[in-house]
């Protein structure tokens, strides 16, 4: 079998009418900006947007040639819930869950469902009265279920290891931070039940899309801008996150490395912070 590379972020557009499949949903990055021991932060955020572009490449599956469509475009929604706690004046932990959904889970509809959870430990340090630097390292795991109309389904899991440095400004009315997440992702437990017996291009494409996940490691760079505004402990949050793929660059957007971006809007509450 001829092998090829997959860009997992994508999102496979295989079916007529431009339907896309998503095997990776960017996670709303935790940016705590802690200043002292005992702070506890909770946040909820939501995104309905995920954009980029499309290209194709041939792939051999079941002895036949299919076009693998890489579509960096999806209209699915993603909801994230996060918590973080400052254990000491420099050490903190974070944990969170996210739920991505696209389409209907009914038997005769296309559907992508990704449940993801992660945990991390980090070091933070106030630089002066306004700025804070921090770095988190952790791991995450996803469980995925995908339906392909009337031609079958697929299940998979993924494991992620990441490091995420942040630097930001924090005052009672406003938080502004820049973060950059470097992620290493592997897929496992793949159960590809897409039926290719008909030999249709739809089935061949979807089968190829799932098979691309096997035995590969994907390295992603995910910079983000986070802005929070409100009063002291309670703030509205906006986060713009980009995703770049650092390996398998021969398949990246006709020579361009920008893959996608996502907007998150939510709310953050910080228990325990003391203000002057």
N, C-alpha and C positions, 0 to 999 in steps of 0.2 A: 504494500500500500504506500502510495506517495504521501509523504507527510508535509504539513504546512503549519504556519504559525497562526495563532488566534490572538486577537486583541480582545480580552475578555469584556472590556467595557462595552462592548458592543454586543452586540446588539445586532442581532442578526436579522437582516431583512430578507426574507426568503420568499414570502408568498406574494402572489399577484395582488396589486393594490397597495404595495409598499408596507406591509405589516412588518414590524421590527420585533426582535427578541432581545431581552436584556439579561445578561449573566453576571453583571456587576452593577451595584447601585452605590454611588459615593455616599459616605456617611458624614453627617454634620459633625465637624470637628469640635471636640471640647477645648475651649479656651477659657481657663478658669480665672487667670489674673489674680490669684490669691496674694494676700499681703501678710497673713499671720495665722498662727495655729488656731484650730477650732472653727474655721470658716467651712460652711457646708453649702454647696450650690446645686440647685436643680434647674433643669431647663426642658422645655418641650418645643420642638420646631417641626415645620412641615414644608415640603417642596412639591410642586406640581410640574416642574420644568426640567428638561435635560436635553441639550441641543448640540449638534455638530453636523456631520456630513456622511456621505456614503461612497463606497467603492466595492469592486468585485474581484475575485480571484478564483481560478479553477482549483478543484479539489477532487481526489479520487476516493470514492466510497462504494463498497460492495461491487467493485470491478467496473464501475461506471463513473463518468466524469460529470461533476455538478459544479455550478457556479456558487461559490460561497460569498454571500453579500454581507459586507461589513457596514452596518448602518449606525453611525454615532448619533442616534436621534431616537428619543423615546418620550412619550407624553405621560408616563406613569407617575404615580404619586409616592412620596416617601415620607414617613413620619418617624421622628427620632425622639427618644426620651433618655435623659442623661442625669447622672448625679456625680458629685465630686466632693472630697473631704480633705482638708489640710490637717494631716496627722501631727506634724511639727511645724516649726517656723520655716522649714525648707522642703519637707517631704509631703506629697499629696498622692491620692489615688482617685481614679475615675472609673466609671462603668456605665454602660448604656445599651439600649436596644433600638433597633430600627426595623420598620416593616414597609417593604416596597410592594406595590401592587400595580399591575397593568392589565386591563382587559377583564373578562368575566371567568369565574371558576366553573361555569356550567360546562357540560360535556362537549357541547358543539361550538365552543368559542375558543379563540386564542387567549392565552393567559400566562403571565409571568408573576410568580410570587417568591420573594426573597425575604427571609427572616434572618436578621443579623444581630449578634451580640459581641461586645468587646469589653476588655478591662485593661487598665494601664496604671503604672506607677510613675511618678514624676518628681522632679526637683524644680523648685521655684525660688526666685530671689528678687525682692524689691531693689531696684537700682538707685532710686532716690525717692522723693516724695510723690512722683508721678508715674514713673515707668517700672514695668515688671518684666523680667525674663523668666522663661520656664521651658522645660523639655520633658516630654512624656514618651515612654516606650511601653508597648504592650502587644496584645494578640487579640484576634477576633475570629469568629467562626460563623459561617452562614449555612442555612439549609434552604434549598431551592426546589420549586416545583413549576414545571412549564407544560402547558398544553398546546398542541398544534392542531386546532380545529378537529377534524375527524380522522387524522392520520396518526395519532398516537400522543405520547407524552414522554417527558424526561425528568429525572430527579438528579440532583447533585449537591455536594457540599463543598465549601471552600474554607481554607485556613489562611489567615493573614497575620504577618508580623510587621510591626511598624515602629518608626520613631518620628516624633513630632515636636520640633522646637517652635516656641511662640515668643513674640515680644510685643508689648502693648502699653498703651497709656490708659490710666484709670483715674477718673475724678467722679465726684458725686453725680454729675449730670450725664457723663459720657464715658464709654469704654471704646477704644479703637485698637485693634490688634492685627498683626500679620502672622500667619502660621504657615508651615510647610511640612506636609506629611510624606514620608518615603515609605512605601508599602511593598512587601513581597507576598504574592498570592499564589497559592496552589489549589487546584481542584481535585477532589477525590470522591469516592462513592458514587460514581456516575452510572446511572441506569438509563440507557438510551432505548426507549421503546417506540421510536418513530418507525413506522412500517414503510419499507422501501420496495415491497413486493410489486407494487404497481409500476415502478420505474418512472413515476411522474417527477417532473422537475421540482415541484413543491416538496415532495417527500425527500428527494435526494438532497436538496438544499438544507432542509431542517435537520436531517440526519448528520450531514457534514458539519453543521454549526455546533451540534452537541459534541461530536467526536473531536473537534478542535480543542476542547477543554482538557483532554487526557494528556498526562505526563509532561506538562509544561509548567514553567515558573514565569510569572508575570511581575515585572517591576514597574511601579507607578510612582509618579511625583505629583502631589496634590497641594498646591499652594492655595491659600484662602485669605480673604479679608473679612474680619468680623467687626461689626459696629453695634453697640448697644447704647440706647438712650432711655432715660427715665429719671428716677430719683433714688439715689443711694442703693437700696437693696433690691428693688423691683425695676426691671428694665425690659423694654422690647429689644429683640435681637434680629439683626439681618446678617446673613453670611453668604458671600459669593465664593464658590470653590471651583477651581479648574482642575483638570486631570490631564496629565501627560504620560505617555507610555515611554519608558526608557530602553526597553529591549524590543527585538523584532521590528526595528524601525523601517524595514523594507515595506511594511504594510501600512505605515502611518500616513494617511491622508495625502497621498501623492507628494510625499516629501516634507509635509508640514507636521510638526509634532503636537500641535494643539488638538486634543481629542474632544473635549466636551467641557461644559460648565453647568453648574446647578445653583439655583438661588434657594436659600432657606430663610424662612421668617418664623419667629417664635418669641418666647418669653422666658426670662431668666430671673430667678430669685436667689439671693445670697443671704444665708443665715449667718450671723455671727461676726460680720465685718464691722469694725469700729471706724468711724469717721471723726475727723477733728472738728 
